[in-house]
Amino acid sequence: MPKSNAVLSLTIRFDPPLDRAPADWLRVSREISVVLDGERRVRFDPSDRRSAGFIQILDGVSRLRRPVYVEVDPETSTISRLLVPHVARVIVIRPIDVGVLGVELDMSHGRHVLRRSTPNSGESEQLLRGALRSGSPLIVTEDDTHEIIDVREYTPPQGDRLPPFPRPELPFPAPWPLRCIRDLFYWIWCWPWWPWWWLRCVTPAKAQQVFDAMSATSCNPITVPPPCIPFLYPDDGCWGRAHEMCRLIINMGIKPKKVWIQGSLYVSTNNNPNCGVWWGWHVAPTLCVRGPGFKHHEEVIDPSLFMNPVTKGTWKGVQGDPSATLTDSAASIFYLWGSVTDPTYTETNQVLATYRLQLQTRSLQVGPPPYANCP
C-alpha cells in the first residue's frame, strides 16, 4: 500500500487561482493551498523558503498534464516532499544485485532500482511485471537515488495518449566483410573531394565556440527559466538535450550529427548528489572538425559531461563500459530506435520541460549542483 501521507494526483488546482508569480502570490494571499485528487487540500507555508518553488513546480507539472507525488506533513497539512514521477512503459526488469532489480523504462535512459527490502516492494514488483507483459503504462515515482518508492497504474486523462516509444535496441551491425567493402567504396568516392569535405568541417576554434554557446544555455538550477537546457540534471533526458542542441547548432549555420552509445554506463559527476549516474544509453551531437593535412574527425558536444568538445573515444571512455556500442545518426533522429523524428520540436520541448522540473525539484529539496561532497 502507498504511504498514508502520500498523495499521487493527476489534477492540480490552486485556491485561490494562481494569477501572479508564486513569490508575489504568497505575499498577497496568506491562506493559499493546492487541491489534488479526491479534493485533498495541501497548504503552502509562506514562511517556508521552498513554498514559491513548490508552487512553480506544481504549476509546471499541471501545464504538462502529468501526475505529481506529494508527501504531506500530517500536523500542518503542508508539503514535506514533492517528486515528479515518470509516466512510462516497462521494457526490461533484471536482477542487478541480491534483492535488487534494475528497471528500464521506455521514456528514460537512466537506471531505476527496486529494492525488495523496501516497504510495498512486492506490490510494486507485481505491477511492474504486469506492465512488462501487457505493455500498459505506469506512474513510477523514485527518489534522488533512483530507487522506486511508488508504482501506480496509469489511465491517461480524456483526450491524452502516451506516444509509442520503441524499445532501445541497437540495429544489428553489418558483418565485417560488408563493412570493409562499403568503406572501400566510400573512400574511393570521396578521394577526389577530400579538400571539399575538409572545408565543410569546422575549425577547432569554431567547435569550441559552438560548445561554449551550448553550455551557455544551461539552466539556473533554482529558477530553470525556459528555454534553458538542464545539463545540470545529467540523470535523464539526454535525447531532448541533444535534439535541442542540434536545433541551435543548425541555426548557427552548421550541420551536426549525433552519436548514440548503449551499454552498462556509469558516469561520475558532481551534478548528482550521489556523485554518479547510471545509464543504459546516451546521446549527444557531433561536429566534423578539421585536422592537419586535409584530415578531419568528429568531436562530441556534451556539456553534461565535459567543458570542451572531445573525440568519440574520450566521450565513450568516461562512461564506464569499454564494451559499449557507438552508433552514428543524422541530427534529425530524435530517438534512434525506430528512427523517430521530431521536426516541430514538440516532443523535445516536453522532454526539456520535464527535466527542468526534475532539476528544480532536486535543487529545492536537496540543494543546487554542483555538490561539494563529490570529488
C-alpha positions in Angstrom: 0.0 0.0 0.0 1.2 3.6 -0.7 2.3 5.7 2.3 -0.6 7.1 4.3 0.7 10.6 4.0 1.4 10.4 0.2 -0.8 11.8 -2.5 -0.3 10.9 -6.1 -2.5 13.3 -8.1 -3.4 13.8 -11.8 -5.2 17.0 -11.1 -3.7 20.2 -9.6 -5.9 23.2 -8.8 -4.7 26.3 -6.9 -7.0 28.0 -4.4 -7.2 31.0 -4.9 -6.3 30.7 -8.6 -2.6 31.3 -9.4 -2.7 34.7 -11.2 0.8 36.1 -10.5 4.4 35.0 -9.8 4.5 32.5 -6.9 6.5 34.7 -4.6 4.1 37.6 -5.1 1.2 35.3 -4.7 2.5 34.2 -1.3 2.9 37.8 -0.1 -0.6 38.8 -1.2 -2.6 35.7 -0.2 -1.8 34.4 3.3 -4.1 31.4 3.1 -3.3 29.6 -0.1 -3.4 25.9 -1.0 -3.4 23.4 -3.8 -6.3 20.9 -4.3 -5.3 17.5 -5.5 -7.2 14.3 -6.4 -10.0 13.4 -4.0 -10.3 17.1 -3.0 -7.2 16.6 -0.9 -6.1 20.2 0.1 -2.5 20.9 0.8 -1.4 24.3 2.3 1.6 26.4 1.4 3.5 27.9 4.3 4.6 31.5 3.4 7.5 31.2 5.9 8.9 28.1 4.2 11.5 29.2 1.6 10.6 26.2 -0.6 6.9 27.2 -1.0 7.4 29.5 -4.0 9.4 26.8 -5.7 6.8 24.1 -4.9 4.1 26.3 -6.5 6.2 26.8 -9.6 6.9 23.1 -9.9 3.2 22.2 -9.4 2.2 24.8 -12.0 4.7 23.3 -14.4 3.5 19.8 -13.8 -0.1 20.9 -14.3 0.8 22.5 -17.7 2.4 19.3 -18.8 -0.7 17.4 -17.8 1.5 15.0 -15.7 1.0 13.5 -12.3 2.7 14.7 -9.1 3.7 12.8 -6.0 3.4 14.8 -2.7 4.1 13.7 0.9 2.1 15.8 3.3 3.0 16.7 6.9 0.0 15.4 8.9 0.3 18.1 11.5 0.5 21.2 9.3 -1.0 19.8 6.0 2.0 21.3 4.2 4.3 19.7 1.7 7.2 17.7 3.2 8.4 16.2 -0.1 7.5 16.7 -3.7 8.5 14.4 -6.6 7.8 14.4 -10.3 7.0 10.7 -11.4 7.7 9.0 -14.6 4.8 8.1 -16.8 6.2 5.2 -18.9 6.1 1.6 -20.1 8.4 -1.0 -18.6 10.7 -2.6 -21.2 13.2 -4.6 -19.0 13.3 -6.0 -15.5 16.5 -7.7 -14.5 18.4 -8.6 -11.2 21.4 -6.4 -10.7 22.3 -7.5 -7.1 20.9 -9.7 -4.4 17.4 -8.5 -3.7 17.8 -5.6 -6.2 16.0 -5.3 -9.5 17.0 -2.9 -12.3 14.1 -1.5 -14.2 14.3 0.1 -17.6 11.5 2.5 -18.7 10.8 3.4 -22.4 11.0 7.2 -21.9 14.2 7.2 -19.9 17.8 6.3 -20.4 18.5 6.1 -16.6 18.6 3.0 -14.5 15.8 2.7 -11.9 16.1 0.4 -8.9 13.6 -1.6 -6.9 14.9 -3.0 -3.7 12.9 -5.9 -2.3 13.7 -4.8 1.2 11.7 -1.6 0.9 8.0 -1.4 2.0 5.5 -2.3 -0.6 8.1 -3.7 -2.9 6.2 -6.9 -3.5 3.1 -4.9 -4.8 5.4 -2.6 -6.8 7.2 -5.6 -8.4 3.8 -7.2 -9.3 2.6 -4.0 -11.0 5.9 -3.6 -12.9 5.9 -7.2 -14.1 2.3 -7.0 -15.1 3.0 -3.8 -17.1 6.0 -5.5 -18.8 3.7 -8.3 -20.0 0.8 -6.0 -21.1 2.7 -3.0 -22.4 0.5 -0.7 -20.3 1.9 2.5 -18.9 2.6 3.1 -15.2 3.2 6.0 -12.9 6.6 5.3 -11.4 7.9 7.5 -8.6 11.5 7.4 -7.4 13.8 9.3 -5.1 17.1 11.0 -5.9 19.0 7.7 -5.8 16.5 6.5 -8.5 15.1 3.9 -6.1 11.5 3.3 -6.8 9.2 4.2 -3.9 5.8 4.1 -5.5 4.1 2.4 -8.5 0.6 3.0 -9.7 -1.4 2.1 -12.8 -1.9 5.0 -15.2 -5.1 5.9 -17.1 -4.5 8.9 -19.5 -6.8 11.8 -19.0 -9.6 12.3 -21.5 -8.0 13.1 -24.9 -4.5 12.3 -23.9 -2.4 9.4 -25.0 1.1 8.1 -24.3 3.1 8.2 -27.5 4.8 5.0 -28.7 8.4 4.8 -27.7 10.4 2.0 -29.3 12.4 -0.3 -27.2 16.1 0.8 -27.1 17.8 -2.0 -29.0 20.7 -1.0 -31.3 20.5 -2.0 -35.0 22.4 -5.2 -35.8 25.7 -4.1 -37.4 26.6 -5.2 -40.9 29.1 -8.2 -41.0 32.7 -7.0 -41.1 33.4 -8.0 -44.7 30.4 -6.0 -45.9 31.6 -3.0 -43.8 35.0 -3.2 -45.3 33.6 -3.2 -48.9 31.3 -0.4 -48.0 34.1 1.7 -46.5 36.4 1.0 -49.5 33.8 2.3 -52.0 33.1 5.3 -49.8 36.9 6.0 -49.6 37.2 5.7 -53.4 34.2 8.0 -54.0 35.4 10.6 -51.5 39.1 10.7 -52.6 38.7 13.4 -55.3 36.7 15.5 -52.9 38.8 15.4 -49.8 39.7 19.1 -49.8 36.0 19.9 -50.3 34.9 17.7 -47.4 37.7 19.2 -45.2 36.5 22.7 -45.9 32.9 21.7 -45.0 34.2 20.8 -41.5 34.6 23.5 -38.8 37.9 24.6 -37.3 38.8 23.5 -33.7 38.2 27.1 -32.6 34.7 27.1 -34.1 33.9 23.8 -32.5 34.9 25.3 -29.1 32.7 28.3 -29.9 29.8 26.0 -30.6 30.4 24.2 -27.4 30.5 27.4 -25.4 27.2 28.6 -27.0 25.5 25.3 -26.0 27.0 25.4 -22.5 25.7 29.0 -22.1 22.1 27.7 -22.4 22.5 25.7 -19.1 19.7 26.3 -16.6 19.9 28.2 -13.3 19.0 25.1 -11.1 16.7 27.1 -8.9 14.6 29.1 -11.4 15.1 26.9 -14.5 13.8 29.6 -16.9 12.7 28.2 -20.3 14.2 27.6 -22.9 17.3 26.7 -20.9 18.8 23.2 -21.3 19.0 21.2 -18.0 22.6 20.0 -18.4 22.9 20.1 -14.5 20.4 17.2 -14.4 22.5 14.5 -16.0 20.4 11.7 -14.7 18.0 11.6 -17.7 16.6 13.4 -20.7 19.7 13.3 -22.9 17.7 12.8 -26.1 15.8 16.0 -25.6 19.0 18.0 -24.7 20.7 16.6 -27.8 17.9 17.4 -30.2 17.6 21.0 -28.9 21.4 21.5 -29.2 21.2 20.2 -32.8 18.5 22.8 -33.5 20.6 25.6 -32.1 23.7 24.4 -33.9 21.8 24.3 -37.2 20.6 27.8 -36.6 24.3 28.8 -36.4 24.7 27.6 -40.0 26.5 24.3 -39.1 25.4 20.8 -39.9 25.7 18.5 -36.8 25.1 14.8 -36.5 24.6 12.6 -33.4 26.3 9.7 -31.7 24.5 7.2 -29.6 26.1 4.9 -27.0 24.5 1.8 -25.4 25.9 -0.3 -22.6 26.0 -0.6 -18.8 27.1 3.0 -18.4 28.2 4.8 -15.2 29.5 8.4 -15.1 31.0 10.2 -12.1 29.6 13.7 -11.8 29.3 16.4 -9.1 25.9 17.4 -10.6 24.2 14.5 -8.9 24.1 14.4 -5.0 25.2 10.7 -5.2 28.2 11.7 -7.3 27.4 9.5 -10.2 24.6 8.3 -12.6 23.8 5.0 -14.3 22.6 5.0 -17.9 21.5 2.3 -20.3 22.3 4.6 -23.3 23.2 8.2 -24.0 23.3 10.6 -27.0 25.0 13.9 -27.9 25.6 16.0 -31.0 28.8 15.7 -33.1 30.6 18.1 -35.4 33.1 17.4 -38.2 36.3 19.2 -37.2 39.3 19.9 -39.4 42.7 18.4 -38.8 46.1 18.9 -40.5 46.8 17.6 -44.0 43.1 17.7 -45.1 42.2 15.2 -42.4 39.1 15.5 -40.3 37.5 13.8 -37.4 34.3 14.0 -35.3 34.1 15.7 -31.9 31.2 15.4 -29.4 29.4 18.4 -27.9 28.2 17.3 -24.5 28.1 20.0 -21.7 26.6 17.4 -19.4 29.9 15.6 -19.2 32.7 17.9 -20.4 34.0 21.5 -20.6 35.0 21.4 -24.2 34.5 19.3 -27.4 36.0 15.8 -27.2 36.7 12.9 -29.5 34.2 10.0 -29.6 36.9 7.8 -27.9 37.2 10.2 -25.0 33.4 10.5 -24.8 33.0 6.8 -24.6 35.9 6.3 -22.2 34.3 8.3 -19.4 31.1 6.3 -19.5 32.5 3.2 -17.7 31.8 0.4 -20.2 34.6 -0.5 -22.7 32.3 -2.9 -24.5 29.6 -0.2 -25.1 28.5 0.3 -28.7 28.5 3.6 -30.6 26.1 4.3 -33.4 26.0 7.4 -35.6 22.8 9.1 -36.9 21.6 12.2 -38.6 20.7 15.2 -36.4 17.1 14.8 -37.4 16.8 11.5 -35.4 15.1 12.3 -32.1 15.1 8.7 -30.9 17.4 6.2 -32.6 15.4 3.0 -32.1 12.6 3.2 -34.6 14.2 6.3 -36.3 11.7 8.6 -34.5 11.9 12.2 -35.6 10.6 15.4 -34.1 10.6 18.1 -36.8 8.4 20.5 -34.9 10.4 20.0 -31.6 7.1 19.4 -29.8 8.4 16.3 -28.1 11.8 17.9 -27.5 10.1 20.8 -25.6 8.1 18.3 -23.5 11.3 16.4 -22.5 13.2 19.6 -21.7 10.2 20.9 -19.6 10.0 17.6 -17.7 13.7 17.6 -16.8 13.8 21.3 -16.0 11.2 20.4 -13.3 13.3 17.5 -12.1 16.3 19.7 -11.8 14.3 22.4 -9.9 12.7 19.8 -7.6 16.1 18.3 -6.6 17.7 21.7 -6.2 14.8 22.9 -4.0 14.9 20.0 -1.6 18.5 18.7 -1.7 20.3 21.8 -2.8 21.6 23.0 -6.2 24.5 21.4 -8.0 27.4 21.1 -8.0 27.6 19.1 -4.8 30.6 19.7 -2.5 30.6 16.1 -1.2 31.6 14.8 -4.7 35.3 14.5 -5.5 
